[in-house]
Amino acid sequence: MHEDPALFAIFILAYSSIAAVVERSWVSGPILFTCFGLLIGPFGLDMFSWETDRETILRLAEMTLALVLFTDAADANTGVLKKTWKLPARLLLIGLPLTILLGFGVGVLLLGGLSLFAVALLAIILAPTDAALGKAVITNPSVPDQIRQSLNLESGLNDGICVPILLVFLALALDQVVDMEPARFVVELLLKTFGIGIVFGLGLSLIAVQLLRIALKRQWLTPT
């Protein structure tokens, strides 16, 4: 019962002891974790016996992604971003749509057996850069700071931009738009997706800022 958590704890302890060496090498942390999972999984030594359902794995993946994005946001240099905000803006508003269009065009040429909606889904899924896999570049001091901060911001926001578009094309591909016009469905879905995220994100951020100000004023916080 306790073998699986102990196995993960041993690996995390071992990785923590060589994390600095890994950062200086060409091998990234996510690659090591993936290889470890393959090693102990059913395709390797079959040492992992934990059984769970798809919903639990989905929630675990969502929480992991949230922690990764939160850590990247906390490490962002806002001073640099204020001076070079045009670069990540171009990456998100120009580079990302062009990447999706390029992927769609290549998919239409190479994947003739798929429908246009399926090719569009594939292009949208592959377009966003992964924040974890790009961490080696973002944390490399030899890369100019403005480039690193811009890539960090772009990799953290591109998924949030692509997900609503992905949901729209997924619904269209599955022919789920039956009760309303496609244009109306797209508008409502985008408003719900972005609207809820913006309202909750800004609302919780404002509450957190006010609580921190009160705590600092009354000296409730520790120095660390």
C-alpha positions in Angstrom: 0.0 0.0 0.0 2.8 2.4 0.9 5.3 1.2 -1.7 4.2 3.6 -4.5 4.5 6.8 -2.4 7.8 5.6 -1.0 9.1 5.0 -4.5 8.1 8.5 -5.6 9.6 10.0 -2.5 13.0 8.2 -3.1 13.0 9.4 -6.7 12.1 13.0 -5.8 14.9 13.0 -3.1 17.4 11.7 -5.6 16.4 14.2 -8.2 16.5 17.1 -5.7 20.1 16.2 -4.8 21.2 16.5 -8.5 18.8 19.2 -9.7 21.5 21.8 -10.2 23.5 19.3 -12.3 20.4 18.5 -14.4 19.8 22.2 -15.1 23.4 22.6 -16.5 23.0 19.6 -18.7 21.1 19.0 -21.9 18.6 16.7 -20.1 15.6 18.5 -18.6 13.7 17.6 -15.4 10.4 16.7 -17.2 12.3 14.2 -19.4 13.8 12.5 -16.3 10.4 12.3 -14.7 8.9 10.8 -17.9 11.7 8.3 -18.2 11.2 7.3 -14.5 7.5 6.8 -15.1 8.2 4.6 -18.1 10.8 2.6 -16.1 8.5 1.8 -13.2 5.3 1.6 -15.3 3.7 -1.4 -17.2 6.1 -0.9 -20.1 9.1 -1.2 -17.9 9.7 -2.9 -14.6 5.9 -2.8 -13.7 6.6 -1.7 -10.2 3.8 0.8 -10.0 0.6 -0.8 -8.8 -1.6 2.3 -8.0 -4.9 2.0 -9.8 -7.1 5.0 -10.4 -9.7 6.3 -12.8 -9.4 8.8 -15.6 -11.1 11.6 -13.7 -8.5 11.4 -10.9 -5.6 11.5 -13.4 -7.2 14.5 -15.1 -7.5 16.4 -11.8 -3.9 15.6 -10.9 -2.7 16.8 -14.3 -4.7 20.0 -13.9 -3.3 20.7 -10.5 0.2 20.0 -11.7 -0.2 22.4 -14.6 -1.6 25.1 -12.3 1.4 24.8 -10.0 3.8 25.0 -12.9 2.2 28.1 -14.4 1.9 29.7 -10.9 5.6 29.1 -10.3 6.6 30.6 -13.7 4.3 33.6 -13.0 5.9 34.1 -9.6 9.4 34.0 -11.1 8.5 36.5 -13.8 10.5 39.7 -13.9 7.7 42.3 -14.1 10.2 45.1 -14.5 11.6 43.6 -17.7 8.1 42.8 -19.0 6.9 46.3 -18.6 9.7 47.5 -20.8 9.4 44.7 -23.4 5.7 43.9 -23.4 5.5 44.3 -27.1 7.5 41.2 -27.7 5.3 38.7 -25.9 2.3 40.6 -27.3 3.6 39.9 -30.8 4.3 36.3 -29.9 0.7 35.8 -28.7 -1.3 37.9 -31.1 0.7 37.3 -34.3 3.1 34.4 -33.8 0.5 32.0 -32.3 -2.2 32.5 -34.9 0.3 32.2 -37.7 1.6 29.0 -36.2 -1.9 27.6 -36.0 -2.6 28.6 -39.6 0.8 27.1 -40.8 0.0 23.9 -39.0 -3.4 23.8 -40.5 -2.0 24.3 -44.0 0.6 21.6 -43.6 -2.0 19.3 -42.1 -4.4 19.8 -45.1 -1.5 18.9 -47.4 -0.2 15.9 -45.5 -3.3 14.5 -43.8 -5.9 14.3 -46.6 -7.8 11.5 -44.8 -8.9 13.8 -41.9 -11.7 16.4 -42.0 -10.9 20.1 -41.9 -12.2 20.3 -38.4 -9.9 17.4 -37.3 -6.9 19.1 -38.9 -7.7 22.4 -37.2 -7.9 20.6 -33.9 -4.5 19.1 -34.4 -3.0 22.4 -35.4 -4.5 24.1 -32.3 -3.2 21.4 -30.0 0.3 21.4 -31.4 0.7 25.2 -31.7 1.2 26.3 -28.0 4.7 25.8 -26.6 5.0 23.8 -23.5 6.1 25.8 -20.4 7.9 22.9 -18.7 9.8 21.8 -21.8 11.0 25.4 -22.5 12.2 25.8 -18.9 15.8 25.0 -19.9 15.8 28.1 -22.2 13.9 30.3 -19.8 16.3 29.7 -17.0 19.5 29.9 -19.1 21.3 33.1 -18.1 23.1 33.2 -21.4 19.8 34.0 -23.1 18.9 37.7 -23.0 16.6 38.5 -20.1 13.9 40.1 -22.3 13.8 37.0 -24.5 13.5 34.7 -21.5 10.8 36.7 -19.8 8.8 37.0 -23.1 9.0 33.3 -23.7 8.0 32.6 -20.1 4.9 34.9 -20.4 4.0 33.5 -23.9 4.3 29.9 -22.8 2.1 30.6 -19.8 -0.7 32.3 -21.7 -0.9 30.5 -25.0 -2.7 27.5 -23.6 -5.4 29.7 -22.1 -5.9 31.4 -25.5 -6.0 28.1 -27.4 -8.3 26.2 -25.2 -11.5 28.1 -26.0 -10.7 27.9 -29.7 -10.0 24.2 -29.3 -13.4 23.7 -27.6 -15.2 25.5 -30.4 -13.6 23.3 -33.1 -14.1 20.2 -31.0 -17.8 20.9 -30.7 -18.0 21.6 -34.4 -16.1 18.5 -35.3 -18.4 16.3 -33.2 -21.4 18.0 -34.7 -22.7 19.1 -31.2 -24.0 22.5 -32.4 -27.6 21.4 -32.8 -29.8 23.8 -30.9 -28.4 27.1 -32.1 -26.6 28.8 -35.0 -22.8 28.0 -35.1 -21.9 31.7 -34.9 -24.1 32.1 -31.8 -22.7 29.0 -30.2 -19.1 30.2 -30.8 -19.8 33.6 -29.3 -21.5 32.1 -26.2 -18.8 29.5 -25.6 -16.0 32.1 -25.9 -17.8 34.5 -23.5 -18.4 31.8 -21.0 -14.8 30.5 -21.1 -13.0 33.8 -21.1 -15.6 35.6 -18.9 -15.6 33.1 -16.1 -11.8 33.0 -16.1 -11.4 36.7 -16.1 -14.0 37.4 -13.4 -12.7 34.7 -11.0 -9.0 35.5 -11.8 -9.3 39.2 -11.2 -11.7 38.8 -8.3 -9.5 36.4 -6.4 -6.4 38.4 -7.2 -7.9 41.6 -5.9 -9.0 39.8 -2.7 -5.5 38.3 -2.3 -3.9 41.7 -2.7 -6.1 43.4 -0.2 -5.5 40.6 2.3 -1.7 40.9 1.9 -1.9 44.7 2.3 -3.9 44.2 5.6 -1.5 41.5 6.8 1.6 43.7 6.0 0.1 46.7 7.6 -0.6 44.8 10.8 2.6 42.9 10.7 1.0 39.5 10.5 3.5 38.1 8.0 6.9 36.6 8.7 10.0 37.9 6.8 10.1 34.7 4.7 
